[in-house]
């Protein structure tokens, strides 16, 4: 801002000339009239009444005028700013009223319509997946078997050929219920239901066992301490590994559509031989293998995704249930239901399945059934 100058001619201060002030007022009124929303009107307000607006800058020039000229310039600028502020207030009232009327029309409710009643909940995706898997095996003639979640250590480990020193028995993996002398654990898999089925049923046995399992795991995107498994058990005369492979292929196709599986050797105490079953990557279909320019995050460019374990039932498990291993044989398999749901419906975080957000269940409504 210029300093006072008694010899300064106010006519030479262009922003203070009457015609320039009128132009500023006209520009402000035009901007207010063109604004049709609160947002655009606020932009016009800042441009024409803010600290850097033309009238505000002109008002600063008044201090550079001689004392005798300041009164006229101040009255001229003050009148212009008052006119602009009055027009702004009037336009704001018009815009706000128009927005209110538009919102009332958009949100109008026809009160003559019948009451829709209470909102219905959705089946949780895990429950829907269990129902779907059960339907698949019931359609094959299998039974759905259930068992207690608080299980005897003998059924959870010993009957399944886990030796006394096996790492799975450690407190770092298994939740042991006090008193320890009671030999009770929260089941670490649904395999005890298989043993119970062998003890309770006449042969042959074809059962699928879905349910909750418990591990001493941290809660993260791919692990939860309470999760769900589905295990299948077939014990009959003449059962071979080929029957297992055919069952798994049918199960995989029912879950994921036309998809390939593969079997890799592995070790489990309750099956011999044992294997891991993998699914062909449903994102890259193996095209990313060996191609550094086309990586796949889903399968880490390996072309396959691990699904679960399987194998021929170990004769020791059959013998523990009193079954003649010279006459009967069988196979077993187990998959995580959360993992199957993640593969099937592209759910990225396992924690979403347990946090109770109804939006998660709604977003997957119908997909897991």
Buried (B, 14 or more C-beta within 10 A) or exposed (E): EEEEEEEBEBEEBEBBBEEBBEEBBEBBBEBBEEBEEEEBBEEBBEBBBEEEBBBBEBBEBBEBBEEEBBEBBBEBBEEBBEBBBEBBEEBBEBBEEEEEEEEEEEEEEEEEEEEEEEEEEBBBBBBBBBBBBBEBBEEBEBBBBEBBBEBBBEBBBBBBBBEEEEEBBEEEEBBBEEEEEEBBBBBBBBBBBBBBBBEEBEBEBBBBBBBBBBBBBEEEEEEBBBBBBBBBBBBBEEBEBEBBBEBBBBBBBBBBEEBBBBBEEBEBBBBBBBBBBBBBBBEBBBEBBEEEEEEBEBBEBBBBBBBBBBBBBBBBBBEBBEBEBEEBBBBBBBBBBBBBBBBBBEBEEBBBBBEEEEEBBEBBEEBBE
